[in-house]
Amino acid sequence: MNSRFKLSDDEVRLFREAVADARPLPAKPLRRRPKPRPQARFTRASQQEILEESMSGLPDPDEPLVGEGLIYARPGVQVALMRKLRRGHFSVGAELDLHGLHSGAARVALAEFLREVRGRRIRCVRIIHGKGNRSGPRGPVLKQKLNGWLRQRDEVTAFCSARPADGGTGAVYVLLNNH
């Protein structure tokens, strides 16, 4: 201890008397807020409508297959930023669940959702598109469509498939530029 701050015996005694009745606070475990549960914004489309949509046409060879993850970044996005996004290091401020929607309703829901979160200046969102397990031979319809739609949106800086705990290849993290 520095001699400049040496306490006298009287000061030490007075301090000990002042805190004699003090007891340590019980240790509490760190509480983390649970992640928000996904909520569908629209009712599920009919099974027949989904089946018909999935059976029409063949997949584009450039579109992802069922098990593949999505990844996209605008030119100039740093590798370190993409690494953080892929590892789930950004706080997800909102999420949209597109499960069960046909592509027309999903596109409208996406546009409304992005407009809403942009107005709230949210930086990162999660969009659940599903894995396309009921999509037949065409593969995951919403995943393929979402891949194209997000690339066309000016407010989207980057996106990638979520970590397995957050939906894996059935969901994407989307980084927004909020300009």
C-alpha positions as CSV (number, residue, x, y, z in Angstrom):
1,M,0.0,0.0,0.0
2,N,1.2,3.5,-0.8
3,S,2.4,5.3,2.4
4,R,0.5,8.4,1.2
5,F,-2.7,6.6,1.9
6,K,-1.8,4.9,5.2
7,L,-4.7,4.9,7.6
8,S,-4.2,5.6,11.3
9,D,-5.2,3.0,13.9
10,D,-8.1,5.3,14.9
11,E,-9.4,5.5,11.3
12,V,-9.2,1.7,10.9
13,R,-11.1,1.2,14.2
14,L,-13.8,3.7,13.3
15,F,-14.3,2.0,9.9
16,R,-14.6,-1.5,11.4
17,E,-17.1,-0.2,13.9
18,A,-19.1,1.5,11.1
19,V,-19.4,-1.7,9.1
20,A,-19.6,-4.2,12.0
21,D,-23.3,-5.1,11.2
22,A,-22.7,-5.3,7.4
23,R,-23.4,-8.7,5.7
24,P,-22.5,-9.7,2.2
25,L,-25.3,-9.7,-0.3
26,P,-26.3,-13.2,-1.5
27,A,-24.9,-14.0,-4.9
28,K,-27.5,-14.2,-7.6
29,P,-27.0,-16.0,-10.9
30,L,-26.7,-13.8,-14.0
31,R,-30.1,-13.6,-15.6
32,R,-30.3,-13.5,-19.4
33,R,-33.4,-12.4,-21.1
34,P,-34.9,-15.3,-23.2
35,K,-34.8,-14.9,-26.9
36,P,-38.2,-13.8,-28.3
37,R,-40.3,-16.7,-29.5
38,P,-41.1,-16.6,-33.3
39,Q,-44.7,-15.4,-34.0
40,A,-46.4,-15.8,-37.4
41,R,-47.7,-12.5,-38.6
42,F,-50.2,-14.2,-40.9
43,T,-52.3,-17.3,-40.7
44,R,-50.9,-20.4,-42.4
45,A,-51.8,-20.7,-46.1
46,S,-53.6,-23.8,-47.2
47,Q,-51.6,-27.0,-47.6
48,Q,-52.9,-27.4,-51.1
49,E,-51.8,-23.9,-52.1
50,I,-48.3,-24.6,-50.8
51,L,-48.1,-27.9,-52.5
52,E,-49.2,-26.4,-55.9
53,E,-46.6,-23.6,-55.6
54,S,-43.8,-26.0,-54.7
55,M,-44.6,-28.3,-57.7
56,S,-44.6,-25.5,-60.3
57,G,-41.3,-25.1,-62.2
58,L,-37.9,-26.3,-61.6
59,P,-35.3,-24.8,-59.4
60,D,-32.8,-22.3,-60.7
61,P,-29.3,-23.9,-60.7
62,D,-27.9,-20.8,-58.8
63,E,-30.4,-21.1,-56.0
64,P,-29.5,-23.0,-52.8
65,L,-30.4,-26.6,-52.4
66,V,-32.3,-27.9,-49.3
67,G,-29.3,-28.3,-46.9
68,E,-27.2,-25.3,-48.0
69,G,-26.8,-22.2,-46.0
70,L,-27.3,-18.7,-47.4
71,I,-24.7,-16.0,-47.3
72,Y,-24.5,-12.6,-49.0
73,A,-22.7,-9.3,-48.4
74,R,-22.8,-6.1,-50.3
75,P,-19.4,-5.0,-51.8
76,G,-17.2,-3.4,-49.2
77,V,-18.6,-5.3,-46.2
78,Q,-15.7,-6.3,-44.0
79,V,-14.9,-10.0,-43.5
80,A,-14.8,-9.5,-39.7
81,L,-18.4,-8.1,-39.8
82,M,-19.6,-11.2,-41.7
83,R,-17.8,-13.4,-39.3
84,K,-19.7,-11.8,-36.4
85,L,-23.0,-12.1,-38.2
86,R,-22.5,-15.8,-38.9
87,R,-21.5,-16.5,-35.3
88,G,-24.7,-14.7,-34.1
89,H,-22.8,-11.9,-32.3
90,F,-25.4,-9.3,-33.2
91,S,-28.4,-8.8,-30.9
92,V,-31.6,-9.7,-32.9
93,G,-34.0,-6.8,-32.5
94,A,-37.0,-8.4,-34.2
95,E,-38.0,-11.5,-36.1
96,L,-40.4,-12.5,-38.8
97,D,-41.7,-16.1,-39.2
98,L,-42.7,-16.9,-42.8
99,H,-43.6,-20.6,-42.2
100,G,-46.6,-21.7,-44.2
101,L,-47.0,-18.6,-46.3
102,H,-47.1,-18.8,-50.1
103,S,-44.6,-16.6,-51.8
104,G,-46.9,-13.6,-52.6
105,A,-48.0,-13.3,-48.9
106,A,-44.4,-13.8,-47.8
107,R,-43.1,-11.1,-50.0
108,V,-45.7,-8.6,-48.7
109,A,-44.9,-9.7,-45.1
110,L,-41.2,-9.2,-45.7
111,A,-41.7,-5.7,-47.2
112,E,-43.9,-4.6,-44.2
113,F,-41.5,-6.1,-41.7
114,L,-38.4,-4.4,-43.2
115,R,-40.3,-1.0,-43.3
116,E,-41.3,-1.4,-39.7
117,V,-37.9,-2.4,-38.3
118,R,-36.1,0.3,-40.4
119,G,-38.4,2.9,-38.8
120,R,-37.4,1.6,-35.4
121,R,-33.7,1.7,-36.4
122,I,-33.1,-2.0,-35.7
123,R,-29.7,-3.2,-36.9
124,C,-30.1,-7.0,-37.0
125,V,-33.2,-9.2,-37.5
126,R,-33.9,-12.9,-37.9
127,I,-36.2,-14.2,-40.6
128,I,-37.5,-17.7,-40.4
129,H,-38.3,-19.2,-43.8
130,G,-38.3,-22.9,-42.9
131,K,-36.3,-25.7,-44.3
132,G,-38.7,-26.7,-47.1
133,N,-39.4,-30.2,-45.8
134,R,-42.9,-30.2,-47.4
135,S,-41.9,-28.4,-50.6
136,G,-41.6,-31.5,-52.8
137,P,-38.9,-31.8,-55.6
138,R,-38.5,-28.1,-56.1
139,G,-36.9,-27.7,-52.7
140,P,-37.3,-24.9,-50.2
141,V,-39.4,-22.3,-52.1
142,L,-39.4,-19.5,-49.5
143,K,-35.7,-19.9,-48.9
144,Q,-34.9,-19.5,-52.6
145,K,-37.3,-16.5,-52.9
146,L,-36.0,-14.8,-49.8
147,N,-32.4,-15.2,-51.0
148,G,-33.4,-13.1,-54.1
149,W,-35.7,-10.6,-52.4
150,L,-33.1,-9.7,-49.7
151,R,-30.4,-9.1,-52.3
152,Q,-32.7,-6.6,-54.0
153,R,-33.5,-4.5,-50.9
154,D,-31.3,-1.4,-50.4
155,E,-31.6,-1.5,-46.6
156,V,-30.0,-5.0,-46.5
157,T,-26.3,-4.9,-45.9
158,A,-25.7,-8.6,-45.5
159,F,-27.4,-11.8,-44.5
160,C,-26.5,-15.4,-43.7
161,S,-28.0,-18.6,-42.4
162,A,-28.5,-18.6,-38.7
163,R,-26.7,-20.7,-36.1
164,P,-28.2,-24.1,-35.5
165,A,-29.6,-22.9,-32.2
166,D,-31.5,-20.1,-34.0
167,G,-32.9,-22.1,-36.9
168,G,-29.8,-23.1,-38.9
169,T,-30.5,-23.3,-42.6
170,G,-34.2,-22.6,-41.9
171,A,-33.6,-19.0,-40.9
172,V,-31.3,-16.0,-41.7
173,Y,-29.8,-13.2,-39.8
174,V,-30.2,-10.0,-41.7
175,L,-28.0,-6.9,-41.1
176,L,-29.7,-3.6,-42.0
177,N,-28.0,-0.3,-42.8
178,N,-30.7,2.0,-41.3
179,H,-29.9,5.0,-43.6
